[in-house]
Every structure is written in C-alpha cells, then in structure tokens.
C-alpha cells in the first residue's frame, strides 16, 4: 500500500513527499517521469495519486487519462497539483478523472487535511467493495446450495417413478444424455442443456399415478387401459406445476408434452410442429430411441441400427425433423452413451 507522487521537479517531489508523510504512514513512491509512474502502476494499485499538471513528457491531464484506463485503477483518488487557476484546465482534469486539486504554493495544513480525507474515503470505498464481494460470494454459495437441493429433489422424484416402472435408472441416464446431445447439435445455450440434462429424467414422473395392473402389465394394453396410461403426461405436469424454479418449469413442460407428435396425432393436447415445446420434441426422440433399444419384460431390445431406422422413418410424423437430424449427426456419441450406461445383464446390440 503506497501513495504515488508524480512531478518532474525534484524539489517539488521532496516537498510533497514530506507533506504526505506528515499526513499518512503509508509508503510513498515518487517518480519524476510520468511514463515510469504508469509502468509502475501496471503491477501496483496506489491508495492515492498526487500528480503535477505541467510536465514535459505527459501533462497531468494526459497522465490521469491513461491512468484511468488501467485495470483496477478506476476508483483510486487523484489530486492534481498545479499553479494553474484556469477553469478549463480543471474541467479537463475532472473529465479525465481527477478527484481534487491543490494549488501551488501548497498550504501544508490544507494539503494534509485533503490527503487524509481522500485516504479515509478510499478506505471506506475499499471496505464497501470488499463487503459487496463477500455478500456476492455468500449469495452465490447459497444459490449453489439451493440448486444442489433442487437437483437432489429431482433425482429423488425420478427414482420414485423408477420403483413403479419397468424402465431402469440406466434408461433415465441414457435418454437424458441423448437429449443433451440433440440440444447441443441444435446450438442451444449451455445453461439450457444443463437444465435439460436434469429435467429430462422427470418425463414420466406422472406414472406415479398410473395403477400397477396397467403400468406393470406384461402384454399389450387394451384401449381403455391405454387411455388411463396416457393420463400420465397430464399427471406429471400436475405434479411439477406451480414452481418458480426454471428447472421444475422445464420438467413440467417435458412431462406434459413429450408424447405429442410432430404431425399432431399425439397426446394429451394434440399439439403439432413447433407448437410442441422444443424440450419435449428433443426428449421424444431420446426417449423413444432408448425405449426401443432397451429390453423390457414385454419385448426384446431392438438393435441400435433398428432403433435408428425407426427414428429416421418417423421423422416429420412422430418426430421433429430438426431433432432427428441433430440426433443422427451425433451418432458416434449416441453409441458411446449407449455403451457407457448399460442395463444390468445386458450386452450391446447393433
């Protein structure tokens, strides 16, 4: 911590340094060349700057202008010392960033008082900035803690549905990863991709409200049973509705609309095309693909190539064409995800 003095006159430097030492116990750095002083400021942040106006290399106003452009020096108080009483000079200096002025010949008591006042103000500003930074970090930590709790809640909700559904935890991981893969291929923002990764596993949370004799039935469902099964989309949206959390809101959107079809033949609302939320269009591809390529009590696992062919054949009818193309562009990554999250007692099929 130091006070910087810049004056091309050696006598003035000694006089001002002596006055400064009488007003503060901080170190004093003196320079007779403003360019050298600016170089020193590249690695140091002074508590206060005192600069003469008339100097041969750079005048005081030019020095202040350059000083204010340097990192972390925008708020350092600056006193210009000059014999000039020209209002235009002071106006230029204030525009450049001067804080105060002292006229030559310097009156010692007034000078010391101004130095002390500016140092106190700078200390208060620094303390306030430190406090603001501390509060910012505390808020960030609290926000991160809330986000962690939110993710934990989402995980527990997904696991609750998992206990009642023949689908596995590996399915939830794979389809969430496939969803993010598609979103990235569509150039969705990183924050959206992260939320999608966390919200996608909640797509079938509404199955908590589906009776076991329907949910766990090994064979084909009757039409009345299928009507009840289809209610899980609305049930899931109802479970997640009403939250202020962007994550829960995205989960609600996915739960409600991931069984909509691009041609409008889906449920529960019969939405078509881009009227279906993007998140639901993405998850529809990821969910169906993984369901086809995974074993179930009532069916064998399709090979990866068979499941891929189904997705391609139903582009524009069941699935959003943009999402299908995004999925296919990342095929090597799809295979890698499939292999890295296997179901228990299963082996890759292609």
Short mmCIF file of the C-alpha atoms (twelve columns), coordinates in Angstrom:
data_MODEL
# 
_entry.id   MODEL 
# 
loop_
_atom_site.group_PDB 
_atom_site.id 
_atom_site.type_symbol 
_atom_site.label_atom_id 
_atom_site.label_alt_id 
_atom_site.label_comp_id 
_atom_site.label_asym_id 
_atom_site.label_seq_id 
_atom_site.Cartn_x 
_atom_site.Cartn_y 
_atom_site.Cartn_z 
_atom_site.pdbx_PDB_model_num 
ATOM 1   C CA . UNK A 1   0.000   0.000   0.000   1 
ATOM 2   C CA . UNK A 2   1.557   3.263   -1.141  1 
ATOM 3   C CA . UNK A 3   0.877   6.826   -2.173  1 
ATOM 4   C CA . UNK A 4   2.121   7.736   -5.646  1 
ATOM 5   C CA . UNK A 5   3.627   11.180  -6.361  1 
ATOM 6   C CA . UNK A 6   4.467   12.264  -9.919  1 
ATOM 7   C CA . UNK A 7   6.309   15.556  -10.582 1 
ATOM 8   C CA . UNK A 8   9.166   16.347  -12.949 1 
ATOM 9   C CA . UNK A 9   10.697  18.765  -10.415 1 
ATOM 10  C CA . UNK A 10  12.936  17.044  -7.837  1 
ATOM 11  C CA . UNK A 11  12.433  19.790  -5.239  1 
ATOM 12  C CA . UNK A 12  8.682   19.547  -5.538  1 
ATOM 13  C CA . UNK A 13  8.886   15.770  -5.188  1 
ATOM 14  C CA . UNK A 14  10.802  16.054  -1.915  1 
ATOM 15  C CA . UNK A 15  8.447   18.720  -0.530  1 
ATOM 16  C CA . UNK A 16  5.240   16.881  -1.418  1 
ATOM 17  C CA . UNK A 17  6.630   13.563  -0.147  1 
ATOM 18  C CA . UNK A 18  7.449   15.194  3.184   1 
ATOM 19  C CA . UNK A 19  3.944   16.641  3.468   1 
ATOM 20  C CA . UNK A 20  2.411   13.278  2.573   1 
ATOM 21  C CA . UNK A 21  4.444   11.511  5.260   1 
ATOM 22  C CA . UNK A 22  3.090   14.001  7.758   1 
ATOM 23  C CA . UNK A 23  -0.449  13.048  6.795   1 
ATOM 24  C CA . UNK A 24  -0.113  9.273   6.469   1 
ATOM 25  C CA . UNK A 25  2.113   6.388   7.486   1 
ATOM 26  C CA . UNK A 26  1.747   4.686   4.090   1 
ATOM 27  C CA . UNK A 27  4.773   4.156   1.879   1 
ATOM 28  C CA . UNK A 28  5.500   6.900   -0.647  1 
ATOM 29  C CA . UNK A 29  6.552   6.218   -4.239  1 
ATOM 30  C CA . UNK A 30  7.955   9.175   -6.203  1 
ATOM 31  C CA . UNK A 31  8.557   9.487   -9.952  1 
ATOM 32  C CA . UNK A 32  9.911   12.412  -11.950 1 
ATOM 33  C CA . UNK A 33  8.772   10.778  -15.207 1 
ATOM 34  C CA . UNK A 34  5.042   10.106  -15.672 1 
ATOM 35  C CA . UNK A 35  5.756   7.260   -18.118 1 
ATOM 36  C CA . UNK A 36  7.802   5.451   -15.458 1 
ATOM 37  C CA . UNK A 37  4.988   6.046   -12.988 1 
ATOM 38  C CA . UNK A 38  2.465   4.447   -15.343 1 
ATOM 39  C CA . UNK A 39  4.737   1.434   -15.801 1 
ATOM 40  C CA . UNK A 40  4.894   1.039   -12.012 1 
ATOM 41  C CA . UNK A 41  1.091   1.158   -11.906 1 
ATOM 42  C CA . UNK A 42  0.891   -1.857  -14.192 1 
ATOM 43  C CA . UNK A 43  1.828   -4.022  -11.192 1 
ATOM 44  C CA . UNK A 44  0.691   -1.841  -8.272  1 
ATOM 45  C CA . UNK A 45  -2.510  -0.160  -7.099  1 
ATOM 46  C CA . UNK A 46  -1.767  3.035   -5.151  1 
ATOM 47  C CA . UNK A 47  -4.052  4.270   -2.385  1 
ATOM 48  C CA . UNK A 48  -3.752  7.867   -3.613  1 
ATOM 49  C CA . UNK A 49  -2.085  9.681   -6.519  1 
ATOM 50  C CA . UNK A 50  -0.668  13.212  -6.480  1 
ATOM 51  C CA . UNK A 51  0.344   14.481  -9.916  1 
ATOM 52  C CA . UNK A 52  1.660   17.796  -11.208 1 
ATOM 53  C CA . UNK A 53  -0.060  19.411  -14.165 1 
ATOM 54  C CA . UNK A 54  2.922   20.839  -16.072 1 
ATOM 55  C CA . UNK A 55  5.294   18.032  -17.089 1 
ATOM 56  C CA . UNK A 56  7.309   17.697  -20.333 1 
ATOM 57  C CA . UNK A 57  6.523   14.111  -21.387 1 
ATOM 58  C CA . UNK A 58  2.861   13.918  -20.395 1 
ATOM 59  C CA . UNK A 59  0.950   16.697  -18.697 1 
ATOM 60  C CA . UNK A 60  -1.174  15.891  -15.664 1 
ATOM 61  C CA . UNK A 61  -4.416  15.561  -17.610 1 
ATOM 62  C CA . UNK A 62  -2.861  13.129  -20.088 1 
ATOM 63  C CA . UNK A 63  -1.368  11.125  -17.215 1 
ATOM 64  C CA . UNK A 64  -4.768  10.884  -15.490 1 
ATOM 65  C CA . UNK A 65  -6.482  9.811   -18.720 1 
ATOM 66  C CA . UNK A 66  -4.014  6.957   -19.219 1 
ATOM 67  C CA . UNK A 67  -4.066  6.027   -15.538 1 
ATOM 68  C CA . UNK A 68  -7.863  5.651   -15.535 1 
ATOM 69  C CA . UNK A 69  -7.761  3.171   -18.418 1 
ATOM 70  C CA . UNK A 70  -5.568  0.739   -16.468 1 
ATOM 71  C CA . UNK A 71  -7.134  -2.289  -14.723 1 
ATOM 72  C CA . UNK A 72  -8.263  -1.762  -11.092 1 
ATOM 73  C CA . UNK A 73  -7.333  1.954   -11.120 1 
ATOM 74  C CA . UNK A 74  -10.691 3.447   -11.999 1 
ATOM 75  C CA . UNK A 75  -11.578 4.432   -8.422  1 
ATOM 76  C CA . UNK A 76  -8.188  5.458   -6.996  1 
ATOM 77  C CA . UNK A 77  -8.401  9.103   -5.802  1 
ATOM 78  C CA . UNK A 78  -6.185  11.583  -7.685  1 
ATOM 79  C CA . UNK A 79  -5.099  15.071  -6.582  1 
ATOM 80  C CA . UNK A 80  -3.717  17.361  -9.267  1 
ATOM 81  C CA . UNK A 81  -1.152  19.867  -8.007  1 
ATOM 82  C CA . UNK A 82  -0.762  22.935  -10.211 1 
ATOM 83  C CA . UNK A 83  -0.290  26.664  -10.302 1 
ATOM 84  C CA . UNK A 84  -2.970  26.861  -12.931 1 
ATOM 85  C CA . UNK A 85  -6.238  28.504  -11.919 1 
ATOM 86  C CA . UNK A 86  -7.711  28.153  -15.387 1 
ATOM 87  C CA . UNK A 87  -11.225 26.701  -15.105 1 
ATOM 88  C CA . UNK A 88  -10.770 24.931  -18.434 1 
ATOM 89  C CA . UNK A 89  -7.739  23.006  -17.136 1 
ATOM 90  C CA . UNK A 90  -9.654  21.873  -14.079 1 
ATOM 91  C CA . UNK A 91  -12.648 20.920  -16.232 1 
ATOM 92  C CA . UNK A 92  -10.422 18.809  -18.478 1 
ATOM 93  C CA . UNK A 93  -8.794  17.210  -15.446 1 
ATOM 94  C CA . UNK A 94  -12.144 16.341  -13.868 1 
ATOM 95  C CA . UNK A 95  -13.337 14.863  -17.153 1 
ATOM 96  C CA . UNK A 96  -10.159 12.769  -17.265 1 
ATOM 97  C CA . UNK A 97  -10.782 11.523  -13.725 1 
ATOM 98  C CA . UNK A 98  -9.178  13.932  -11.227 1 
ATOM 99  C CA . UNK A 99  -10.733 13.803  -7.766  1 
ATOM 100 C CA . UNK A 100 -9.410  17.032  -6.222  1 
ATOM 101 C CA . UNK A 101 -6.992  19.921  -6.804  1 
ATOM 102 C CA . UNK A 102 -4.295  21.643  -4.778  1 
ATOM 103 C CA . UNK A 103 -2.791  24.929  -5.953  1 
ATOM 104 C CA . UNK A 104 0.860   25.931  -5.621  1 
ATOM 105 C CA . UNK A 105 2.280   27.202  -3.376  1 
ATOM 106 C CA . UNK A 106 0.938   24.342  -1.256  1 
ATOM 107 C CA . UNK A 107 -0.543  25.268  2.123   1 
ATOM 108 C CA . UNK A 108 0.617   22.479  4.469   1 
ATOM 109 C CA . UNK A 109 -2.403  22.132  6.780   1 
ATOM 110 C CA . UNK A 110 -4.932  22.210  3.946   1 
ATOM 111 C CA . UNK A 111 -2.828  19.737  1.992   1 
ATOM 112 C CA . UNK A 112 -2.595  17.240  4.859   1 
ATOM 113 C CA . UNK A 113 -6.328  17.535  5.514   1 
ATOM 114 C CA . UNK A 114 -7.192  16.774  1.884   1 
ATOM 115 C CA . UNK A 115 -4.823  13.811  1.787   1 
ATOM 116 C CA . UNK A 116 -6.286  12.337  4.979   1 
ATOM 117 C CA . UNK A 117 -9.874  12.855  3.799   1 
ATOM 118 C CA . UNK A 118 -9.246  11.179  0.470   1 
ATOM 119 C CA . UNK A 119 -7.422  8.272   2.092   1 
ATOM 120 C CA . UNK A 120 -10.319 7.766   4.500   1 
ATOM 121 C CA . UNK A 121 -12.824 7.896   1.660   1 
ATOM 122 C CA . UNK A 122 -10.772 5.416   -0.338  1 
ATOM 123 C CA . UNK A 123 -10.519 3.078   2.646   1 
ATOM 124 C CA . UNK A 124 -14.293 3.245   3.127   1 
ATOM 125 C CA . UNK A 125 -14.818 2.566   -0.582  1 
ATOM 126 C CA . UNK A 126 -12.472 -0.412  -0.452  1 
ATOM 127 C CA . UNK A 127 -14.193 -1.836  2.619   1 
ATOM 128 C CA . UNK A 128 -17.572 -1.390  0.946   1 
ATOM 129 C CA . UNK A 129 -16.320 -3.110  -2.215  1 
ATOM 130 C CA . UNK A 130 -14.887 -5.957  -0.143  1 
ATOM 131 C CA . UNK A 131 -18.180 -6.283  1.703   1 
ATOM 132 C CA . UNK A 132 -20.084 -6.298  -1.580  1 
ATOM 133 C CA . UNK A 133 -17.761 -9.005  -2.903  1 
ATOM 134 C CA . UNK A 134 -18.229 -11.019 0.289   1 
ATOM 135 C CA . UNK A 135 -22.012 -10.722 0.009   1 
ATOM 136 C CA . UNK A 136 -21.830 -11.686 -3.662  1 
ATOM 137 C CA . UNK A 137 -19.875 -14.813 -2.776  1 
ATOM 138 C CA . UNK A 138 -22.271 -15.650 0.050   1 
ATOM 139 C CA . UNK A 139 -25.258 -15.259 -2.286  1 
ATOM 140 C CA . UNK A 140 -23.521 -17.405 -4.925  1 
ATOM 141 C CA . UNK A 141 -22.818 -20.097 -2.329  1 
ATOM 142 C CA . UNK A 142 -26.410 -20.016 -1.061  1 
ATOM 143 C CA . UNK A 143 -27.747 -20.156 -4.625  1 
ATOM 144 C CA . UNK A 144 -25.499 -23.106 -5.426  1 
ATOM 145 C CA . UNK A 145 -26.722 -24.861 -2.272  1 
ATOM 146 C CA . UNK A 146 -30.348 -24.328 -3.309  1 
ATOM 147 C CA . UNK A 147 -29.555 -25.617 -6.803  1 
ATOM 148 C CA . UNK A 148 -27.917 -28.715 -5.312  1 
ATOM 149 C CA . UNK A 149 -31.000 -29.369 -3.163  1 
ATOM 150 C CA . UNK A 150 -33.201 -28.854 -6.197  1 
ATOM 151 C CA . UNK A 151 -31.190 -31.374 -8.221  1 
ATOM 152 C CA . UNK A 152 -31.380 -33.806 -5.321  1 
ATOM 153 C CA . UNK A 153 -35.170 -33.430 -5.235  1 
ATOM 154 C CA . UNK A 154 -35.369 -34.040 -8.971  1 
ATOM 155 C CA . UNK A 155 -33.246 -37.163 -8.638  1 
ATOM 156 C CA . UNK A 156 -35.416 -38.499 -5.832  1 
ATOM 157 C CA . UNK A 157 -38.601 -37.829 -7.809  1 
ATOM 158 C CA . UNK A 158 -37.173 -39.685 -10.793 1 
ATOM 159 C CA . UNK A 159 -36.169 -42.597 -8.556  1 
ATOM 160 C CA . UNK A 160 -39.663 -42.713 -7.047  1 
ATOM 161 C CA . UNK A 161 -41.153 -43.166 -10.510 1 
ATOM 162 C CA . UNK A 162 -38.446 -45.692 -11.325 1 
ATOM 163 C CA . UNK A 163 -39.602 -48.002 -8.497  1 
ATOM 164 C CA . UNK A 164 -43.018 -48.316 -10.124 1 
ATOM 165 C CA . UNK A 165 -41.879 -48.547 -13.727 1 
ATOM 166 C CA . UNK A 166 -40.113 -51.395 -15.518 1 
ATOM 167 C CA . UNK A 167 -37.763 -48.816 -17.016 1 
ATOM 168 C CA . UNK A 168 -34.334 -48.668 -15.385 1 
ATOM 169 C CA . UNK A 169 -32.103 -45.970 -13.972 1 
ATOM 170 C CA . UNK A 170 -29.749 -46.568 -16.875 1 
ATOM 171 C CA . UNK A 171 -32.595 -45.647 -19.218 1 
ATOM 172 C CA . UNK A 172 -33.024 -42.327 -17.436 1 
ATOM 173 C CA . UNK A 173 -29.315 -41.585 -17.696 1 
ATOM 174 C CA . UNK A 174 -29.113 -42.525 -21.363 1 
ATOM 175 C CA . UNK A 175 -32.180 -40.641 -22.519 1 
ATOM 176 C CA . UNK A 176 -31.076 -37.539 -20.591 1 
ATOM 177 C CA . UNK A 177 -27.639 -37.733 -22.228 1 
ATOM 178 C CA . UNK A 178 -29.209 -38.264 -25.665 1 
ATOM 179 C CA . UNK A 179 -31.404 -35.217 -25.038 1 
ATOM 180 C CA . UNK A 180 -28.408 -33.013 -24.251 1 
ATOM 181 C CA . UNK A 181 -26.632 -34.336 -27.327 1 
ATOM 182 C CA . UNK A 182 -29.526 -33.243 -29.525 1 
ATOM 183 C CA . UNK A 183 -29.785 -29.850 -27.804 1 
ATOM 184 C CA . UNK A 184 -26.095 -29.161 -28.356 1 
ATOM 185 C CA . UNK A 185 -26.363 -30.101 -32.024 1 
ATOM 186 C CA . UNK A 186 -29.193 -27.546 -32.221 1 
ATOM 187 C CA . UNK A 187 -26.872 -24.899 -30.703 1 
ATOM 188 C CA . UNK A 188 -28.961 -24.495 -27.570 1 
ATOM 189 C CA . UNK A 189 -27.292 -22.431 -24.795 1 
ATOM 190 C CA . UNK A 190 -25.170 -24.300 -22.270 1 
ATOM 191 C CA . UNK A 191 -27.444 -23.342 -19.380 1 
ATOM 192 C CA . UNK A 192 -30.439 -24.794 -21.245 1 
ATOM 193 C CA . UNK A 193 -28.519 -28.008 -21.976 1 
ATOM 194 C CA . UNK A 194 -27.644 -28.405 -18.300 1 
ATOM 195 C CA . UNK A 195 -31.260 -27.893 -17.230 1 
ATOM 196 C CA . UNK A 196 -32.411 -30.343 -19.880 1 
ATOM 197 C CA . UNK A 197 -29.982 -32.948 -18.524 1 
ATOM 198 C CA . UNK A 198 -31.513 -32.552 -15.062 1 
ATOM 199 C CA . UNK A 199 -35.164 -32.204 -16.128 1 
ATOM 200 C CA . UNK A 200 -35.395 -34.959 -18.770 1 
ATOM 201 C CA . UNK A 201 -35.421 -37.835 -16.216 1 
ATOM 202 C CA . UNK A 202 -38.700 -36.426 -14.864 1 
ATOM 203 C CA . UNK A 203 -40.504 -37.024 -18.172 1 
ATOM 204 C CA . UNK A 204 -42.513 -39.994 -16.847 1 
ATOM 205 C CA . UNK A 205 -42.971 -38.808 -13.257 1 
ATOM 206 C CA . UNK A 206 -46.739 -38.921 -13.880 1 
ATOM 207 C CA . UNK A 207 -46.597 -42.720 -13.897 1 
ATOM 208 C CA . UNK A 208 -46.708 -42.454 -10.116 1 
ATOM 209 C CA . UNK A 209 -50.437 -42.009 -10.667 1 
ATOM 210 C CA . UNK A 210 -50.840 -44.986 -13.023 1 
ATOM 211 C CA . UNK A 211 -52.350 -48.163 -11.467 1 
ATOM 212 C CA . UNK A 212 -49.923 -51.081 -11.128 1 
ATOM 213 C CA . UNK A 213 -52.091 -53.505 -13.076 1 
ATOM 214 C CA . UNK A 214 -51.708 -51.230 -16.094 1 
ATOM 215 C CA . UNK A 215 -48.180 -49.947 -15.558 1 
ATOM 216 C CA . UNK A 216 -46.723 -53.413 -14.949 1 
ATOM 217 C CA . UNK A 217 -48.854 -55.374 -17.403 1 
ATOM 218 C CA . UNK A 218 -46.507 -57.560 -19.480 1 
ATOM 219 C CA . UNK A 219 -48.717 -57.716 -22.556 1 
ATOM 220 C CA . UNK A 220 -50.367 -55.211 -24.878 1 
ATOM 221 C CA . UNK A 221 -52.752 -52.776 -23.181 1 
ATOM 222 C CA . UNK A 222 -56.421 -52.628 -24.097 1 
ATOM 223 C CA . UNK A 223 -57.806 -49.376 -25.426 1 
ATOM 224 C CA . UNK A 224 -59.370 -48.413 -22.032 1 
ATOM 225 C CA . UNK A 225 -56.082 -49.268 -20.328 1 
ATOM 226 C CA . UNK A 226 -54.177 -47.207 -22.872 1 
ATOM 227 C CA . UNK A 227 -56.463 -44.253 -22.160 1 
ATOM 228 C CA . UNK A 228 -55.553 -44.476 -18.482 1 
ATOM 229 C CA . UNK A 229 -51.845 -44.906 -19.275 1 
ATOM 230 C CA . UNK A 230 -51.863 -41.775 -21.426 1 
ATOM 231 C CA . UNK A 231 -53.026 -39.749 -18.446 1 
ATOM 232 C CA . UNK A 232 -49.502 -39.946 -17.018 1 
ATOM 233 C CA . UNK A 233 -48.434 -36.970 -19.134 1 
ATOM 234 C CA . UNK A 234 -51.038 -34.716 -17.540 1 
ATOM 235 C CA . UNK A 235 -50.371 -36.245 -14.111 1 
ATOM 236 C CA . UNK A 236 -46.658 -35.471 -14.441 1 
ATOM 237 C CA . UNK A 237 -47.315 -31.880 -15.434 1 
ATOM 238 C CA . UNK A 238 -49.676 -31.526 -12.461 1 
ATOM 239 C CA . UNK A 239 -47.042 -32.890 -10.039 1 
ATOM 240 C CA . UNK A 240 -44.436 -30.384 -11.237 1 
ATOM 241 C CA . UNK A 241 -46.765 -27.408 -11.857 1 
ATOM 242 C CA . UNK A 242 -46.669 -24.131 -9.991  1 
ATOM 243 C CA . UNK A 243 -42.939 -23.949 -9.233  1 
ATOM 244 C CA . UNK A 244 -40.839 -20.780 -9.517  1 
ATOM 245 C CA . UNK A 245 -37.824 -22.949 -10.336 1 
ATOM 246 C CA . UNK A 246 -36.740 -22.845 -14.014 1 
ATOM 247 C CA . UNK A 247 -35.681 -26.483 -13.644 1 
ATOM 248 C CA . UNK A 248 -39.105 -27.587 -12.396 1 
ATOM 249 C CA . UNK A 249 -40.803 -25.489 -15.061 1 
ATOM 250 C CA . UNK A 250 -38.778 -27.247 -17.742 1 
ATOM 251 C CA . UNK A 251 -39.620 -30.589 -16.140 1 
ATOM 252 C CA . UNK A 252 -43.314 -29.723 -16.226 1 
ATOM 253 C CA . UNK A 253 -43.041 -28.784 -19.909 1 
ATOM 254 C CA . UNK A 254 -41.338 -32.066 -20.774 1 
ATOM 255 C CA . UNK A 255 -43.678 -34.223 -18.674 1 
ATOM 256 C CA . UNK A 256 -46.750 -32.698 -20.321 1 
ATOM 257 C CA . UNK A 257 -45.634 -32.696 -23.944 1 
ATOM 258 C CA . UNK A 258 -43.104 -35.469 -24.609 1 
ATOM 259 C CA . UNK A 259 -45.834 -37.729 -26.065 1 
ATOM 260 C CA . UNK A 260 -47.035 -35.100 -28.526 1 
ATOM 261 C CA . UNK A 261 -46.315 -35.981 -32.163 1 
ATOM 262 C CA . UNK A 262 -44.978 -33.652 -34.817 1 
ATOM 263 C CA . UNK A 263 -47.988 -34.439 -37.036 1 
ATOM 264 C CA . UNK A 264 -50.450 -33.574 -34.262 1 
ATOM 265 C CA . UNK A 265 -51.550 -37.166 -33.534 1 
ATOM 266 C CA . UNK A 266 -50.019 -37.293 -30.054 1 
ATOM 267 C CA . UNK A 267 -51.365 -36.577 -26.589 1 
ATOM 268 C CA . UNK A 268 -52.513 -35.036 -24.270 1 
ATOM 269 C CA . UNK A 269 -53.160 -31.811 -26.227 1 
ATOM 270 C CA . UNK A 270 -52.721 -32.868 -29.852 1 
ATOM 271 C CA . UNK A 271 -50.080 -30.227 -30.492 1 
ATOM 272 C CA . UNK A 272 -48.269 -30.236 -33.832 1 
ATOM 273 C CA . UNK A 273 -44.999 -28.951 -35.257 1 
ATOM 274 C CA . UNK A 274 -43.245 -26.167 -33.419 1 
ATOM 275 C CA . UNK A 275 -46.279 -25.660 -31.179 1 
ATOM 276 C CA . UNK A 276 -44.734 -28.547 -29.246 1 
ATOM 277 C CA . UNK A 277 -42.069 -27.145 -26.889 1 
ATOM 278 C CA . UNK A 278 -38.529 -27.765 -28.115 1 
ATOM 279 C CA . UNK A 279 -37.638 -29.618 -24.918 1 
ATOM 280 C CA . UNK A 280 -40.457 -32.107 -25.495 1 
ATOM 281 C CA . UNK A 281 -39.539 -32.593 -29.164 1 
ATOM 282 C CA . UNK A 282 -35.970 -33.358 -28.114 1 
ATOM 283 C CA . UNK A 283 -36.961 -35.751 -25.334 1 
ATOM 284 C CA . UNK A 284 -39.421 -37.559 -27.616 1 
ATOM 285 C CA . UNK A 285 -36.563 -38.661 -29.883 1 
ATOM 286 C CA . UNK A 286 -34.260 -39.568 -26.992 1 
ATOM 287 C CA . UNK A 287 -36.922 -41.428 -25.002 1 
ATOM 288 C CA . UNK A 288 -38.353 -43.491 -27.858 1 
ATOM 289 C CA . UNK A 289 -34.937 -44.397 -29.206 1 
ATOM 290 C CA . UNK A 290 -33.761 -45.667 -25.840 1 
ATOM 291 C CA . UNK A 291 -37.022 -47.469 -25.135 1 
ATOM 292 C CA . UNK A 292 -36.701 -49.324 -28.440 1 
ATOM 293 C CA . UNK A 293 -33.043 -50.218 -27.919 1 
ATOM 294 C CA . UNK A 294 -33.587 -51.425 -24.329 1 
ATOM 295 C CA . UNK A 295 -35.098 -54.727 -23.137 1 
ATOM 296 C CA . UNK A 296 -38.472 -54.716 -21.413 1 
ATOM 297 C CA . UNK A 297 -40.457 -57.547 -19.782 1 
ATOM 298 C CA . UNK A 298 -42.792 -57.472 -22.778 1 
ATOM 299 C CA . UNK A 299 -40.228 -57.117 -25.627 1 
ATOM 300 C CA . UNK A 300 -36.660 -57.726 -26.724 1 
ATOM 301 C CA . UNK A 301 -34.176 -54.899 -27.156 1 
ATOM 302 C CA . UNK A 302 -34.042 -53.685 -30.723 1 
ATOM 303 C CA . UNK A 303 -30.587 -53.354 -32.223 1 
ATOM 304 C CA . UNK A 304 -29.142 -49.851 -32.429 1 
ATOM 305 C CA . UNK A 305 -29.497 -49.883 -36.206 1 
ATOM 306 C CA . UNK A 306 -33.164 -50.988 -35.986 1 
ATOM 307 C CA . UNK A 307 -33.964 -48.248 -33.474 1 
ATOM 308 C CA . UNK A 308 -32.137 -45.674 -35.598 1 
ATOM 309 C CA . UNK A 309 -34.083 -46.728 -38.682 1 
ATOM 310 C CA . UNK A 310 -37.382 -46.315 -36.796 1 
ATOM 311 C CA . UNK A 311 -36.429 -42.775 -35.743 1 
ATOM 312 C CA . UNK A 312 -35.470 -41.891 -39.329 1 
ATOM 313 C CA . UNK A 313 -38.646 -43.391 -40.819 1 
ATOM 314 C CA . UNK A 314 -40.859 -41.421 -38.420 1 
ATOM 315 C CA . UNK A 315 -39.140 -38.075 -38.915 1 
ATOM 316 C CA . UNK A 316 -41.813 -35.488 -39.747 1 
ATOM 317 C CA . UNK A 317 -44.654 -37.659 -38.464 1 
ATOM 318 C CA . UNK A 318 -43.856 -38.730 -34.906 1 
ATOM 319 C CA . UNK A 319 -40.620 -36.755 -34.503 1 
ATOM 320 C CA . UNK A 320 -39.380 -33.240 -35.236 1 
ATOM 321 C CA . UNK A 321 -37.129 -33.457 -38.331 1 
ATOM 322 C CA . UNK A 322 -34.601 -30.987 -36.896 1 
ATOM 323 C CA . UNK A 323 -34.260 -33.056 -33.735 1 
ATOM 324 C CA . UNK A 324 -33.883 -36.263 -35.732 1 
ATOM 325 C CA . UNK A 325 -31.138 -34.785 -37.898 1 
ATOM 326 C CA . UNK A 326 -29.367 -33.444 -34.812 1 
ATOM 327 C CA . UNK A 327 -29.543 -36.900 -33.239 1 
ATOM 328 C CA . UNK A 328 -28.151 -38.601 -36.343 1 
ATOM 329 C CA . UNK A 329 -25.308 -36.104 -36.731 1 
ATOM 330 C CA . UNK A 330 -24.032 -37.186 -33.323 1 
ATOM 331 C CA . UNK A 331 -24.411 -40.919 -33.938 1 
ATOM 332 C CA . UNK A 332 -20.926 -41.855 -32.733 1 
ATOM 333 C CA . UNK A 333 -21.663 -40.132 -29.428 1 
ATOM 334 C CA . UNK A 334 -25.054 -41.876 -29.232 1 
ATOM 335 C CA . UNK A 335 -23.285 -45.234 -29.456 1 
ATOM 336 C CA . UNK A 336 -20.764 -44.169 -26.827 1 
ATOM 337 C CA . UNK A 337 -23.542 -43.159 -24.419 1 
ATOM 338 C CA . UNK A 338 -25.373 -46.425 -25.003 1 
ATOM 339 C CA . UNK A 339 -22.242 -48.440 -24.248 1 
ATOM 340 C CA . UNK A 340 -21.223 -46.428 -21.177 1 
ATOM 341 C CA . UNK A 341 -24.613 -46.796 -19.423 1 
ATOM 342 C CA . UNK A 342 -25.607 -50.458 -19.873 1 
ATOM 343 C CA . UNK A 343 -28.607 -52.109 -18.277 1 
ATOM 344 C CA . UNK A 344 -27.867 -54.876 -15.826 1 
ATOM 345 C CA . UNK A 345 -27.231 -58.203 -17.556 1 
ATOM 346 C CA . UNK A 346 -27.311 -56.665 -20.994 1 
ATOM 347 C CA . UNK A 347 -24.877 -56.507 -23.851 1 
ATOM 348 C CA . UNK A 348 -24.611 -54.040 -26.761 1 
ATOM 349 C CA . UNK A 349 -26.643 -54.830 -29.866 1 
ATOM 350 C CA . UNK A 350 -26.033 -53.153 -33.230 1 
# 
